[in-house]
C-alpha cells in the first residue's frame, strides 16, 4: 500500500498544480479586464513619473490669459480685436509655431471682427505655422455620433490646420493620456500637441493602442501617456497682456513654439494631473504643453496593448507557479517577496528606460493568490498522504477514522507508540544477545575447561566445540555492537585522535608481531605548544571501528609485509586517518558491496570472520559526520581513508 501512495502522490500534486495555475491565470485576467487594481497601478505610475521629472523644454512658451491679463483687459470673453493684435505682434517676432487653446466656434458680435482675425491668422501663417483647436459635443443619448465643434470656416481656412484638445481621465479622474488622432470615418484630426510637434521636425511618435469602437462612429487611435514633468506653472509663461502691449521682446518669442490659452482662475478647462497633489488643477494649455514636450523629446509613454499585457502577465505567473512547484515552503515565501520586487523592477525599467507602461498589479495579486492556493492544496495533498500512510502503518486499528489533522495526529501517536514498542523490543533483543545467549555459551566453555577429555580422540572434538562456541560469542558481541552503533544515541566526549589511534596501534601490535608483519604508526609532527587533534566522538565505538580496519589489514596481509596506521592533519584542517597494507588487494567487483552487512571476500574465505566488521566501520564513521573511501587493486594492497568532515581539528 505504501508503494501505491508513493506512486499516486506526484500525480495528485500535478493535478492540483494545474488547477491552481488555471485559477491564477483566470483571476489575473479578470483583475486586468475589470481594472480591479487600476488605481494601485496608476499610483505606481505617478510615483515613477515624479521620479523621472525633467526640466521644461526651453522652446515651449505659454502666452497665458491669466488673472493679470483679465484685470487689465476686462472680463472674458474678449473682443476678437485683442487676438488680432496679438497675432500681429507675434508675427513680427517670427516664432516657430503658434497654437490657440481656445475655441472660436461662434461668430463675433463685432462686425468684421472675424474677417480681421482671419487676416491676422493668414499673416501668421505666412510667417510660421498656426493652429486652432477643435472639440466635440458629446450627445446626452448614448450611441449617437458626437457633434464636431470646429472653428468658423473663415478662420479654419486661414490657419495651417486644426488639432483636437481632448484629454483622457482615468478612473481616479486624473488626466494622464490623450489620443494622438480622433475623428470619424471621413476625417481624423491630430492632437493639437501632435500638430505642433510635426511642424517642429519631431520624430514620428510610436503608435499606442486604439480605443475599441463604441458604435457612435467616433474613432480614436494611438493613445499615449503624457510625460508630465512638474506641477502647474512648470512651463515658461508670459501674460497675454504683456505680449499685447509689447512688453515682451521679440528675442523672447523668436523660434519658440507658442501656445495661447486660459490659465486664470475660474475660466477654461482645468484637470488634476499626477503632479496636482497640493498644487491645484492644471490648465488645459499646460497639459498640451506637457504633451508637446514629450513629443519633441521623444519621451511620450506608450501603454502596452491589453492583449500583450495579458500575455506577459500569463508568462510571469507561469514562471512563478513553476517556482512554487520546485521550491519548499520557506523558499516560496521568500520567492513571493522576490517576485514583487522583480515586478516593480520590470515596470520601472520599462517606464523610465524604454518608455513603455506595463501595469503589474495583476501579477502581484495573482502571485499572492497562487502562493496561498498552492500552499493550501500542497498541504491538503500531504495531509491526505500522511493519513493514508498512517492507515497503512496500522491497518488493523479499530479506532474510528477522523478528518484532517486530528487523524494525522492520532496516526503519529500510534506511530510513536509503535516506535517505543520497537525500541523496547530492540533493547530486549540486545539484552538477550548480550546476556541470555552469552551465558549458555560461557557455561559451555567453563564445562570444557573443568571436564578435560578422557581419551585422546576426544581432544580434537573439544577443540572444535570450543572454537565454535568462541565464534558464536564473537558474532553475538559484534552484532550487539553493530546494533548499538546504528540505533543508540552516542555519548560523545573530547578525544585526541592521535592518542586514540595510538591505543589502536598498541592493541593491534601483538597480532602483527605474532604474524611477522611490520606495523608502523605515523602521526603529525607538531610543536610542543601546538594543540592536539581533538574531536568530539564516541571513543569506544570509534576506537572499535579503527581497530577493525587495522585488524583486517593484519589478518589479510602475508608475513613479512608492512601495515601502516597514519593520521594526516595540521591545525585548522580536516583530519584524515589512513590504514594501508601490502596484502592481496580487493577485486574491483567486490568494492561496491564491501561495506554491506555479512559481506565476505571469496579469496579470504580461510580467514576467520563473519562480515560485520566493515559494516560497523562505515556506520560509526558516518554517525560521526565522516566518510570512508577505499583504494585497492589485486596484488597491490589496500588503503582505507577516513575523513572527519564535521569534526575539524582545532
C-alpha positions in Angstrom: 0.0 0.0 0.0 2.9 2.4 0.8 4.2 1.9 -2.8 0.8 2.9 -4.1 0.8 6.0 -2.1 4.3 6.9 -3.3 3.2 6.5 -7.0 0.0 8.4 -6.7 1.1 11.5 -4.8 3.1 13.1 -7.6 0.1 12.7 -10.0 -2.2 14.2 -7.4 0.2 17.1 -6.8 0.5 17.7 -10.6 -3.3 17.9 -11.0 -3.6 20.3 -8.1 -0.8 22.4 -9.5 -2.5 22.6 -12.9 -5.8 23.6 -11.2 -4.0 26.3 -9.2 -2.3 27.6 -12.4 -5.6 27.9 -14.3 -7.3 29.6 -11.3 -4.4 32.1 -11.0 -4.3 32.9 -14.7 -8.1 33.3 -14.9 -8.0 35.5 -11.8 -5.2 37.7 -13.1 -7.1 38.1 -16.4 -10.2 39.2 -14.6 -8.2 41.7 -12.5 -6.8 43.2 -15.6 -10.1 43.2 -17.6 -12.1 45.0 -14.9 -9.3 47.2 -13.6 -9.6 46.0 -10.0 -6.1 47.3 -9.2 -6.0 50.1 -11.7 -5.6 52.8 -9.0 -2.7 50.9 -7.5 -1.0 50.6 -10.9 -1.7 54.3 -11.5 -0.3 55.3 -8.1 2.9 53.4 -9.0 3.0 55.1 -12.4 2.6 58.5 -10.9 5.4 57.9 -8.4 7.8 56.8 -11.2 6.7 59.8 -13.3 7.6 62.1 -10.5 11.0 60.4 -10.0 11.7 60.8 -13.8 10.8 64.5 -14.0 12.8 66.7 -16.4 13.2 70.5 -16.7 10.7 72.1 -19.1 11.6 72.3 -22.8 13.2 75.7 -23.4 11.4 76.2 -26.8 7.9 75.9 -25.4 6.3 79.2 -24.3 2.7 79.8 -23.0 1.0 83.1 -23.6 -1.5 82.9 -20.7 -4.8 84.6 -20.3 -4.1 84.9 -16.6 -5.6 86.9 -13.8 -3.4 89.9 -14.5 -4.5 90.0 -18.1 -8.2 89.8 -17.2 -7.7 92.7 -14.8 -6.1 94.8 -17.5 -8.3 93.9 -20.4 -11.6 93.1 -18.8 -13.9 90.1 -18.4 -13.7 87.1 -20.6 -14.5 86.6 -23.5 -12.6 89.4 -25.0 -13.2 91.1 -28.3 -11.6 89.5 -31.3 -9.5 92.6 -31.8 -7.3 91.6 -28.9 -6.4 88.3 -30.6 -5.9 90.1 -34.0 -3.4 92.5 -32.4 -1.7 89.6 -30.5 -1.2 87.7 -33.8 0.3 90.7 -35.5 2.6 91.2 -32.6 3.7 87.5 -32.7 4.1 87.5 -36.5 6.7 90.3 -36.1 8.7 88.2 -33.7 8.7 85.1 -36.1 8.0 82.2 -33.6 8.5 78.6 -34.7 4.8 77.8 -34.5 1.6 79.2 -32.8 -1.5 77.4 -31.5 -4.6 78.7 -29.7 -6.0 76.6 -27.0 -9.4 78.4 -27.0 -12.4 77.8 -29.2 -13.7 80.0 -32.0 -16.9 78.2 -32.8 -19.3 81.2 -32.7 -19.2 84.4 -34.7 -18.0 87.6 -33.1 -20.6 90.2 -32.1 -18.5 93.0 -33.7 -19.0 93.4 -37.5 -15.9 92.4 -39.5 -14.0 91.1 -36.4 -13.9 87.5 -37.7 -12.5 88.7 -41.1 -9.9 90.8 -39.4 -8.9 87.8 -37.2 -8.8 85.6 -40.3 -6.4 88.1 -41.9 -4.2 88.1 -38.8 -4.1 84.3 -38.9 -3.2 84.4 -42.6 -0.4 86.8 -41.8 0.8 84.5 -39.0 0.6 81.5 -41.4 2.8 83.3 -43.9 5.5 83.6 -41.2 5.0 80.4 -39.1 2.5 77.5 -38.8 -0.6 78.4 -36.8 -3.2 76.1 -35.5 -6.7 76.3 -34.0 -8.4 73.8 -31.7 -11.5 71.7 -32.3 -13.5 69.6 -30.0 -16.8 67.6 -29.9 -20.0 67.9 -28.0 -21.0 64.5 -26.5 -24.7 63.8 -27.0 -26.8 63.0 -24.0 -28.3 60.0 -25.7 -25.8 57.1 -25.7 -24.9 55.7 -29.1 -25.3 58.9 -31.1 -22.4 60.4 -33.0 -20.7 63.3 -31.2 -21.1 66.7 -32.8 -17.9 68.2 -34.1 -17.2 71.8 -32.8 -14.8 73.3 -35.3 -13.7 76.9 -35.7 -15.7 79.2 -38.0 -15.0 78.3 -41.7 -13.4 81.7 -42.4 -10.9 81.1 -39.5 -10.3 77.4 -40.4 -9.4 78.3 -44.0 -6.8 80.8 -42.7 -4.8 78.5 -40.5 -2.3 75.7 -41.1 -4.5 73.1 -39.5 -6.7 72.1 -36.7 -5.9 69.9 -33.7 -8.2 68.3 -31.0 -7.7 69.3 -27.4 -9.2 66.2 -25.7 -7.5 64.6 -22.7 -8.5 61.3 -21.1 -9.5 61.0 -17.5 -8.7 57.7 -15.7 -10.9 56.1 -13.1 -9.5 58.4 -10.4 -10.5 61.5 -12.6 -6.8 62.4 -13.2 -5.7 63.4 -16.7 -2.7 61.2 -17.8 -3.2 60.5 -21.5 -4.6 61.5 -24.9 -5.3 60.0 -28.3 -3.0 61.3 -31.0 -5.8 61.1 -33.6 -9.6 61.5 -33.3 -12.4 61.8 -35.8 -14.9 60.0 -37.9 -14.8 57.8 -41.0 -14.5 60.9 -43.1 -11.8 62.8 -41.4 -9.4 62.4 -38.4 -7.8 65.3 -36.6 -4.4 65.1 -34.9 -4.0 66.2 -31.3 -3.0 69.9 -31.1 0.3 68.9 -29.5 1.0 66.4 -32.3 0.2 69.1 -34.9 2.8 71.4 -33.3 5.4 68.7 -33.0 5.0 67.7 -36.6 5.9 71.2 -37.8 8.9 71.2 -35.3 10.6 68.2 -37.0 9.9 65.9 -34.1 10.3 62.2 -34.6 7.2 60.3 -35.6 5.7 59.0 -32.3 5.1 55.3 -31.7 1.5 54.3 -32.0 -0.2 53.3 -28.8 -3.4 51.2 -28.5 -6.6 52.3 -30.2 -9.9 52.7 -28.4 -12.3 50.0 -29.2 -15.2 51.2 -31.4 -18.2 52.2 -29.3 -20.8 52.2 -32.2 -21.0 56.0 -32.3 -18.8 56.3 -35.3 -16.2 58.4 -33.4 -12.8 56.9 -33.8 -9.8 57.4 -31.5 -6.4 56.0 -32.1 -2.8 55.9 -30.8 -3.2 56.6 -27.1 -0.1 57.9 -25.4 0.6 58.8 -21.8 1.7 62.4 -21.2 5.1 62.6 -19.5 4.3 65.4 -17.1 7.4 66.9 -15.5 6.1 69.3 -12.9 3.1 71.0 -11.3 1.1 73.8 -12.8 3.4 76.7 -13.8 6.2 74.3 -14.8 6.5 75.8 -18.3 7.7 79.3 -19.0 4.7 81.6 -19.2 4.2 85.3 -20.1 0.9 87.2 -19.6 -1.2 87.8 -22.6 -1.4 91.5 -21.8 2.4 91.8 -21.7 2.8 90.4 -25.2 -0.1 92.5 -26.4 1.4 95.7 -25.1 4.9 94.9 -26.5 6.5 94.4 -23.1 7.9 91.0 -24.2 10.9 91.5 -26.5 10.9 89.8 -29.9 14.0 87.8 -28.9 12.0 86.0 -26.2 9.4 85.0 -28.8 11.5 84.2 -31.8 11.9 80.5 -32.6 9.5 79.4 -29.8 6.5 77.1 -30.0 3.8 79.3 -28.5 0.6 78.1 -27.0 -2.1 80.7 -26.2 -4.6 79.6 -23.6 -6.5 80.2 -20.4 -4.9 79.9 -17.0 -6.9 82.4 -15.0 -8.9 81.1 -12.1 -12.5 80.1 -12.9 -12.3 80.1 -16.7 -11.2 77.4 -19.2 -10.7 73.7 -18.7 -8.5 72.5 -15.8 -7.8 69.0 -14.7 -5.9 67.2 -11.9 -2.6 65.5 -13.1 -0.1 63.3 -11.4 1.6 66.5 -10.1 -1.5 68.2 -8.9 -1.3 66.9 -5.3 -1.2 70.1 -3.2 -0.6 72.2 -6.3 -4.2 72.7 -7.7 -5.5 71.8 -11.1 -3.6 72.2 -14.3 -5.0 74.3 -17.2 -5.6 72.6 -20.5 -3.0 74.7 -22.2 -0.3 73.4 -19.8 -1.4 69.8 -20.4 -1.0 70.4 -24.1 2.4 71.9 -23.5 3.4 68.8 -21.5 2.2 66.5 -24.3 4.2 68.6 -26.8 7.3 68.4 -24.6 7.1 64.6 -24.6 6.7 64.5 -28.4 9.5 66.9 -29.0 11.9 64.9 -26.8 10.6 61.5 -27.8 9.7 60.9 -24.2 6.0 60.1 -24.5 5.0 56.9 -22.8 3.2 54.1 -24.6 0.8 51.8 -22.7 1.2 48.3 -23.8 -1.8 46.8 -25.6 -4.2 44.8 -23.4 -3.5 41.5 -25.2 0.2 42.0 -24.8 -0.2 42.8 -21.1 -2.2 39.7 -20.7 0.4 37.5 -22.4 3.3 39.0 -20.3 1.2 38.6 -17.1 0.5 34.9 -18.0 4.2 34.2 -18.7 5.2 35.9 -15.4 2.6 33.9 -13.4 3.5 30.7 -15.2 7.2 31.2 -14.1 6.0 31.9 -10.6 3.9 28.8 -10.4 6.8 26.7 -11.7 8.9 28.2 -9.0 6.3 27.2 -6.4 6.3 23.7 -7.7 10.0 23.3 -7.3 10.5 25.3 -4.1 9.8 24.4 -0.5 7.5 26.4 1.9 10.3 28.7 3.2 11.7 29.4 -0.3 8.2 30.0 -1.6 7.6 32.8 1.0 10.9 34.4 0.2 10.2 34.0 -3.5 6.9 35.9 -3.1 8.8 38.9 -1.9 11.4 38.5 -4.6 8.6 38.2 -7.2 7.1 41.5 -6.0 10.5 43.3 -6.1 11.1 41.8 -9.6 7.7 43.0 -10.9 8.4 46.5 -9.6 11.8 46.5 -11.2 10.4 45.4 -14.5 7.8 48.1 -14.6 10.3 50.7 -13.5 12.8 49.8 -16.2 10.1 49.7 -18.9 8.7 53.1 -17.9 11.8 55.0 -17.2 14.1 53.3 -19.7 12.0 52.1 -22.7 9.1 54.5 -22.2 6.5 51.7 -22.1 3.9 51.4 -19.3 3.2 47.9 -18.1 0.9 47.6 -15.1 1.9 44.8 -12.8 -0.7 44.9 -10.1 -2.5 41.8 -11.5 0.9 40.0 -11.4 1.4 40.6 -7.7 -2.2 39.8 -6.7 -2.1 36.7 -8.9 1.2 35.6 -7.4 -0.2 36.1 -3.9 -3.3 34.0 -4.8 -1.0 31.4 -6.3 1.1 31.2 -3.2 -2.0 30.8 -0.9 -3.7 28.3 -3.2 -0.6 26.2 -3.8 0.3 26.2 -0.1 -3.2 25.1 0.8 -3.5 22.4 -1.9 0.0 21.1 -1.3 -0.7 20.9 2.4 -4.0 19.2 1.7 -2.3 16.6 -0.5 0.4 16.0 2.0 -2.2 15.7 4.8 -4.1 13.1 2.7 -0.9 11.3 2.0 0.0 11.2 5.7 -3.4 9.9 6.5 -3.0 7.1 4.0 0.4 6.3 5.3 -0.9 6.3 8.9 -3.6 3.8 7.9 -1.0 1.7 6.2 1.2 1.6 9.3 -1.6 0.1 11.5 -4.1 -1.5 9.2 -5.7 -3.4 12.0 -6.5 -0.4 14.1 -10.1 -0.3 15.5 -10.1 3.4 16.2 -12.7 5.4 14.1 -11.2 7.5 11.3 -11.2 11.2 11.7 -10.8 14.0 9.2 -8.0 16.5 8.8 -5.1 17.0 11.2 -6.6 15.0 14.0 -6.3 11.8 12.0 -2.7 12.5 11.3 -2.0 13.4 15.0 -3.7 10.1 16.0 -1.6 8.3 13.5 1.6 9.9 14.7 0.7 9.0 18.2 0.2 5.4 17.2 3.5 5.5 15.2 5.3 6.9 18.3 3.8 4.1 20.4 4.9 1.6 17.8 8.4 3.2 17.8 8.7 3.0 21.5 7.5 -0.6 21.4 10.1 -1.4 18.8 12.8 0.2 20.9 11.7 -1.9 23.9 11.9 -5.0 21.7 15.3 -3.9 20.4 16.5 -3.4 24.0 15.2 -6.8 25.0 16.9 -8.3 21.9 20.2 -6.7 22.9 19.8 -8.0 26.4 19.1 -11.4 25.0 22.1 -11.4 22.8 24.5 -9.8 25.4 23.4 -11.8 28.4 20.9 -14.6 27.8 22.7 -16.1 24.8 26.2 -15.4 26.1 25.5 -17.1 29.4 25.0 -20.7 28.0 28.0 -20.3 25.7 30.2 -19.2 28.6 28.9 -22.2 30.6 29.9 -24.5 27.8 33.4 -23.1 27.8 33.5 -23.5 31.6 32.4 -27.1 31.3 35.0 -27.8 28.6 37.7 -26.5 30.9 36.5 -28.3 34.0 36.0 -31.6 32.3 39.0 -32.4 30.2 38.7 -35.2 27.6 39.4 -38.7 29.0 40.5 -40.1 25.6 42.9 -38.7 23.1 40.5 -38.8 20.3 38.1 -36.5 22.3 40.6 -33.7 22.5 40.0 -32.8 18.8 36.3 -32.7 19.4 36.7 -30.5 22.5 38.8 -28.1 20.4 36.2 -27.9 17.7 33.5 -27.3 20.2 35.4 -24.5 21.9 36.2 -22.8 18.5 32.6 -22.8 17.5 31.5 -21.5 20.9 34.0 -18.7 20.7 32.9 -17.9 17.2 29.3 -17.7 18.4 30.3 -15.4 21.3 32.3 -13.2 18.9 29.3 -13.0 16.5 27.0 -12.1 19.3 29.3 -9.4 20.5 29.8 -7.9 17.1 26.1 -8.0 16.3 25.2 -6.2 19.6 27.9 -3.6 19.0 26.6 -3.1 15.4 23.0 -2.6 16.7 24.2 -0.1 19.3 26.2 1.8 16.6 23.2 2.1 14.4 20.5 2.9 16.9 21.7 4.3 20.2 22.4 8.0 20.9 26.2 8.5 21.0 27.6 9.8 24.3 30.4 12.0 22.9 33.4 13.4 24.6 36.5 15.3 23.5 39.3 12.9 22.4 42.7 13.4 20.9 42.5 11.5 17.7 46.3 10.9 17.8 46.0 9.3 21.2 43.1 7.2 20.1 45.0 5.9 17.1 48.0 5.2 19.3 45.8 3.0 21.6 44.5 1.1 18.5 48.1 0.6 17.4 49.1 -0.9 20.7 46.1 -3.3 20.6 47.0 -4.5 17.1 50.7 -4.7 17.6 50.7 -8.1 19.3 48.7 -9.6 16.4 51.1 -8.2 13.8 54.1 -9.4 15.9 52.7 -12.9 16.0 52.1 -13.0 12.3 55.5 -11.4 11.4 54.1 -8.2 10.0 55.9 -4.8 10.4 53.3 -2.4 11.9 54.0 1.3 12.0 52.2 4.4 13.3 52.6 7.7 11.6 51.5 10.8 13.4 51.7 14.5 12.5 54.8 16.3 13.9 53.6 19.3 16.0 55.3 21.9 18.1 55.2 21.3 21.9 52.7 24.2 22.3 50.5 23.2 19.4 47.0 21.8 20.3 46.2 18.2 19.6 43.7 16.9 17.1 40.7 17.0 19.4 37.4 15.6 18.2 34.0 15.2 19.8 33.4 11.5 19.4 32.1 8.3 21.0 35.6 6.9 21.8 34.6 3.2 22.4 32.8 2.8 19.0 35.3 4.9 17.0 38.2 3.0 18.6 36.5 -0.3 17.7 36.0 0.9 14.1 39.6 1.9 13.7 40.7 -1.4 15.4 38.6 -3.4 12.9 40.4 -1.7 10.0 43.8 -2.3 11.5 43.0 -5.9 12.4 41.7 -6.7 8.9 44.9 -5.2 7.5 47.0 -7.6 9.6 44.7 -10.6 9.0 44.7 -10.2 5.2 48.4 -9.5 4.8 51.1 -12.0 4.3 54.0 -12.5 6.8 56.9 -10.1 6.2 54.7 -7.3 4.8 54.2 -3.8 6.1 51.0 -2.3 7.5 50.8 1.4 8.4 48.4 3.5 10.6 48.6 7.2 9.8 47.0 10.5 10.8 47.3 13.3 8.4 46.4 16.6 10.0 47.5 20.2 10.5 45.7 22.8 12.8 42.7 24.2 11.0 42.5 21.3 8.5 40.2 18.3 8.2 41.8 15.2 9.9 42.3 12.1 7.7 43.1 8.6 9.1 44.6 6.0 6.7 45.1 2.3 7.1 47.3 0.7 4.4 48.6 -2.8 3.9 50.5 -4.9 1.4 48.0 -7.7 1.2 46.5 -9.4 -1.9 44.2 -6.4 -2.5 40.4 -6.4 -3.3 38.9 -7.0 -6.7 37.1 -4.1 -8.3 33.9 -6.2 -8.5 33.9 -6.6 -4.7 34.3 -2.9 -3.9 30.6 -1.8 -4.3 29.4 -4.3 -1.7 32.4 -4.2 0.6 30.7 -2.3 3.4 27.5 -4.3 3.3 26.5 -6.4 6.3 27.7 -10.0 6.1 29.9 -9.2 3.0 32.9 -11.6 2.7 35.6 -11.9 0.1 35.8 -15.3 -1.6 39.5 -15.4 -1.7 39.7 -14.7 2.0 37.3 -17.5 3.0 40.1 -19.1 5.0 40.3 -16.1 7.4 38.0 -16.1 10.4 35.2 -13.6 10.3 31.5 -13.1 9.8 31.2 -10.0 7.6 30.1 -7.4 10.2 33.4 -5.6 10.8 33.5 -3.2 7.8 29.7 -2.6 8.0 30.3 -1.4 11.6 33.2 0.8 10.5 31.0 2.6 7.9 28.1 3.0 10.3 30.3 4.5 13.0 32.2 6.8 10.7 29.1 8.2 9.1 27.4 8.7 12.5 30.5 10.9 13.3 29.9 13.0 10.2 32.8 11.4 8.3 33.3 9.4 5.2 35.4 6.4 4.3 37.0 5.5 1.0 38.9 2.5 -0.2 41.6 2.2 -2.9 42.7 -1.3 -3.8 43.8 -3.5 -6.6 44.7 -7.2 -6.7 48.3 -7.7 -5.7 48.9 -4.0 -4.7 47.4 -3.9 -1.2 44.6 -1.8 0.1 44.3 1.7 1.6 41.3 2.8 3.7 41.0 6.6 4.2 38.7 8.1 6.8 37.8 11.9 6.6 36.1 13.6 9.6 34.2 16.4 7.8 32.1 17.7 10.7 34.9 17.3 13.3 37.6 19.7 12.0 40.7 19.6 14.1 41.1 22.6 16.4 
